[in-house]
Amino acid sequence: MFLLYRRLPSFARTTTTLLCKSMEPAITTTTATSSFGGGSSRLAALAQQLRQYKPPPSSSFDDAEETQTDQETAGKVVSQVGFQESIAPVSKDPERFKPKRAAVLICIFEGDDGDLRVILTKRSSKLSTHSGEVSLPGGKAEEDDKDDGMTATREAEEEIGLDPSLVDVVTSLEPFLSKHLLRVIPVIGILRDKTKFNPTPNPGEVEDVFDAPLEMFLKDENRRSEEREWMGEKYLIHYFDYRTGDKDYMIWGLTAGILIRAASVTYERPPAFIEQCPKFKYPKM
């Protein structure tokens, strides 16, 4: 099972810093067709909308930045551990950054009240590291995986018993970089019929499987943030507290950052809060 690194938040959009780009224009939802293969008309329309989404390229600096020399770049380029790769120009120095690939599944379904919900897991308390923390199902890519969608759905099946045939993979978000430069691809999939999914968590990896409303990651409710400093730069970590039944969960760090991004793309609007973006630098070599 793959646990997202949770020490750093994803970048927020802002017009005050070079590394934080504004959200791309909203995508117009088109009329749904019968090609979705089941599910409600709302899920069918959402599937079509998300299929039109195109993530930004791995490096999103303007042409002026591209013309800088390697030495000038070395003083400005950031490792951006735990952030969207689109704002981390890793491709400028491929010999320095050779991250391994992984994928996580953002599995969306329609709740009883008509809201969009996402499946999450709680790591087993028996694990030696990050025990009991919330994560998205997913893991590292294997040689036989033909694409990121296969990686994410394969891992979800291994971890929580989610049959890949029940999930309609519709798009992928821009990659995120983990602490150790693991290239994490968030894959959005739609669960057409939630009644066919009976969670069977792998006891060696997963303690609990639950779902949460996707829209909560756009709201400034049950959310708090903590300012930290690393390498002389201040940034915010965002925490979302969520209670369902008699259980309390905390969703934070990169998992929260990915879900904020997924919610922004799905609902075609930015969050109601501001994320503070650092400008980390790696030393010249």
Beta strands, then each sheet from edge to edge (+ up, - down):
strand 1: 101-110
strand 2: 116-123
strand 3: 134-135
strand 4: 138-140
strand 5: 167-172
strand 6: 176-177
strand 7: 183-191
strand 8: 206-213
strand 9: 223-230
strand 10: 233-244
strand 11: 247-252
sheet 1: 3+ 2- 1+ 4-
sheet 2: 3+ 2- 1+ 7+ 5-
sheet 3: 3+ 2- 1+ 7+ 6-
sheet 4: 3+ 2- 8+
sheet 5: 9+ 10- 11+
end
